[in-house]
């Protein structure tokens, strides 16, 4: 049996494999393999490199080159065999293999070891390549058109959750659909046919029970949540005030009662949205525990459901920007000043900062240059004493404004303030008022409540140093 294997397979393979194409394939495979193994060892024992293009090279391109080299070996064998057959030069007996020859035995050992190593390299490269393509770094950094979403993701509360955990489900079917969609996007990027801005994929997101509920338990009774929001006025002293709100998050209490914001919306609620962002909701229907239903719609509908997307409400309908929140200029600036990134001690910094944030910039680089220059120029012209006494605060404020801009607005992708509405709350966008606007009325005359106290209690509204915070021991 071993004799037949040598004569029918090993001898012909060695004879026909002695050709330029197969030898080149072996050289390419060896070079790519050694390079990849060297990089993996460096990554294992050294400091990892965050450059996304190195990941593309070592996890995607080089493995493809490695496999290409392997494929060239049988291709060369096939071409040489066919040419010799056409020329009638195939020998009747292939050169003998002498296992008594020490050099030949060493050669076979090398081939055997190389084959094992090649299999290991292909397996490791396939695994590492698939893992890299599922990493947030690949999704956000390698694909430059996703820069807005990736920038917002990195500063979100879900920055520790991989992109694939929400955007790709488990199983072969979900993986296949994701890769087909990724191929389509790659073609669009290659031919510059992608939309600007990239639309929110609300139509293609997996159900919240497969995403959010993997970490969160919506039925759990949360109770109350205290929310403190600081705002600064457009006066010289940037007068600070706070609003204190007690949110009734609720849930399902110990008696199985649905209470608060989460509890009420855990019931079966369907709605019809007539725009792609699900901002326009003219019709809502609620199903109660006894099976009865009540539909609430705008008076112009005359009791009939309009044409549009009909959907069962879940977490995503309110938490639609959970991992990619882009704030308004006012909210982002107020937050930066409350956190101290932009010092409220600088006179007029809120008013001037807001004007600089909302100015027209063609590119992100232009904004990075003009925003700090504009702030410095303002203090040089209007308050030179401030610039002389606190140059470090002015410089830090300029950097803070740049950070606010570059994590919320992206001129290259036509993402500006308000491009992506956030449906949580109702201050900056319609949010809750998409339904709770007082105009959604049932046939019995009952309307969806607009009573503020149902969802929250306003403990203080735009007050300087609210007493309630002092009573609670909150500075």
Secondary structure, DSSP 8 states (H G I E B T S, - for coil): -HHHHIIIIIHHHHHHT-SHHHHHHHHHHHHHHHHHHHHHHHHHHS-----HHHHHIIIIIHHHHHHHHHHHHHHHHHHHHHHHHHHT---SS-----TT-HHHHHHHHHHHHHHHHHHHHHHHHHHHHHHHHTSHHIIIIISGGGHHHHHHHHTSTTTTS-HHHHHS-SSHHHHHHHHHHHHHHHHHHHTT---SS----TTT---GGGTGGGT--TTS--EEEEEEEEEE-SSTT--EEEEEEEEEEEEE-TT--EEHHHHHHTSEEEEEE-STTS--EEEEEEE-TTS-EEEEE-GGGTT---SSEEEE--GGGT-TTSSS----HHHHHHHHHHHTSS-TTSTTHHHHHHHHHTS--SSHHHHHHHHHHHHHHHHHHH-HHHHHH-HHHHHHHHHHHHHHHHTT-BGGGTB-TTSS---SSSSSS-GGGGT-SS--B-TTS-B----GGGTEEEEEEEETT-HHHHHHT--
